[in-house]
Amino acid sequence: MKTLKSRLAGGALALAIAVGCAVAPATAASANTGSTGKGCTAYQYSSGGYATCVGYIQRMLNGIAYSRGSVYGGYQLAVDNSFGANTSTNVRRFQSYVGLTSDGIVGRNTWYQLCRYAGTRSFALSTAHSLQKSAWNAAYDAGCYVDVPVGPAGIKVISKY
């Protein structure tokens, strides 16, 4: 039977580990950092889901498909907030393109890559196509770090959270 002293020591160790994990600093933001882990990017989405965040994913995929779809087979989706078969296919194709496991689940790693691509400076420029601008806005609204053009060649990184 454990003594009170050993139970207290074990509890103190568990508390110290938990506190250390809870206050671990986040990685500093830089251009194309990816997701903040807040807002939509804090959650996982997959086939059968329905949410505003799924609409953000669809808009981001549409902007990426506009600029790079011919390279990886991405195509335009109806933005209906429903994670159906077409959204799942486009997510899988995007995941393969960026070197992730093609499982159709938008989790932490997929969010990071979606944010990285849709949150770029080129998608925010006034000369960008409307699909790219929509993707950039969706990235911002979803909780991504996004690039904002500053001056002729500068970039500032911002997030909604």
MARDREN-184767 format. One record per atom (N, C-alpha, C): y, z, x. Coordinates in steps of 0.05 Angstrom, whole numbers, plus 5000, padded with zeros to 4 digits. Example, Ala and Ser with C-alpha at 12.3 -4.5 7.8 and 13.67 -1.06 7.14 Angstrom:
! residues 2
488651565264491051565246493451565264495551425257497951435273500151575258
! end
This chain:
! residues 161
497650005017500050005000502550005018504449835011506849805027508650045023509950125044511750345043514450245032516050425022518650355012520350225034520150325059521650215081520849925086518249855086517449585092518249395069518149495044519049335021522049275023523549475030526449435033527049245056525649265077526149085100525448795092523148755078522448485068524448375049525448545031527448455012530048385025530848545046533348485060533048215075530648165086530247905100530447675081529147705057529247495037532147445028533647655024536447625016538047485037537647555062539047435084538447135086535947065082535246775082536546635059536446755035537546625011540546595014541946795024544846775028545446565049543946555071544446355092544046075081542146025063541745765052543945695032544845895017546845844996549645775008550245875032552845825043552745615066550545475069550445275090552645065085554245005105556444815101555444535096556944395079556344115073557343945097556143715099557043525120559843435115561443415135564243325132564343035122566242975106566542705095567742515116566742275115567842065131567541805115568541585125568341335110565441285103564941205079562241145069560341385072561241625067559541855069557341855049557941775024555941765003556641964981554542094970554942264947555942544954557342664936558242934940556143144932554143054917552143244907553243394883555443294871556643424848556843204826557543294802557643104780554942974775554942714769552442574765550642574789551742574813550242554837548542804843548943014827547443264830544743244815544343034800542043004783540442754790537942754779536142534783535842384757535742114759535441954735533141754739531641704717529341524719528941394692527041214691526441054667526141234642527441154621527341304596529741484591531341524612533741694610536041544595537741704583540141604570542441794575544441694589546741864595549041694605551441804604553841674615553341614645552041794658551441754687549741504692547941444673546341204676548140954674550140974657552140754656553540714682554240944695555440924722553540784742551040854741549040724758548940424753548940354727548940064719551439924730553740044727556139914736556139884766555140094780555040074810553139854818550839844805548839634812550039354806551539324784552839074778554738984800556439164809558339094831556839024856554839174863553239124887551838854884550638804860549338554856551238314857553638354848555638134850556138064879556338254897556938194925554438144942552238264935549838244952547238174938547438124912545038084896543237854904544437644915542837414923541137484947541837694962540337774986537937934977538138094956535938274949534838234921535938044906534837984880536038154857538338284863539638444842540938254822541138344797542438174776544038354758545638234741547538374724546038514701546738764696545638924675547538954652546538984628548139074605548739374610551239454609551939734612551639874585549339994581548740114555547940414558548240524582547640804588544640874584542940674582540140704578538540614602536840784613535340724637532740584628533040324622530740174612529440014635527839824627526239664646527939504665530139384656531839224674533339404694534239634685535539824704533539914724531139984716529040074734528439854755528239604746527639384765529939354785532339364775534639334793534839574813534239814804534240044822532140004843529739924835527539874855528239664875529539444866530339234885532439334904534339494894536439604911535139794931533339964922532040154940530640014963529139804956527739644977529739534996531939424986534039295002535239495023535539745015536839935033534740105049532140035046530040165062529040425050529440465025528340715012525740654999524240854992521840824976522640714949521340494941522040364916520640494892521640714883520340864861521840854835524240734834525740704810527140964801527141164818528441414811531041444827533141494813535741524826536041824832535241904856535442174865537442184888537342394904539242444925539642204944537442094955537641874974538741614962537841564937538841314924541841354916542541584907545441634901547041594927546041694949547541664974548041364980546041204977546340914983548040774962547640844936549340724916552240784921552841034928555541124934556640974958555040954978555840815003556640524998555140384982555640104977557940074956557840214934559740174912562440304918562440504936564940644942566440534966565840294974567140184998570040094992571540075013574339985012574539714999572739535006572839254995572639244965571239434953570939444924573539554911575239684926577639804915580139624919579839414934582139244940583139104914585639044913586738904890585538624887584538514909583338244908580338254900579138494897576338514890575838404862573338314858572538214832572438454812572738404787572738614767570138774767567838644773565338794775565338994798566638914820566739094843568639324837570939274824572739484817571439684798569939574779568539744759566439914774565139804793563139944809564440174825566740114837568240314852569040544834570140484811570940684792568540854782566340724778563940864769562941054792563140954816562341124839564141374840566741334837568641564837567941754814567541644790567041814767564341954769562341834782559741954785559642184804561542194822561542414842561042314870561742074876561441964903563942014919563642014946565941984963566541684963569041604959569741324959572041274978572141034988574240945007576640844991579040925000581540814988583040675010583740425005585340285026588040425030588740455055591340575063592540395083594840275077596040095095594439845099595139685120593739435124590839455132590039665146587239685154586139975153587640155142586740435142585040505118583540725120581840815099582241115096582341205071582341485065579941535047578541755051576141825035576942035015576241984989576842164968574342204950574442414934572442454913573742584889572442564867573442684842572942984843571043074858570343364859571243504884
! end
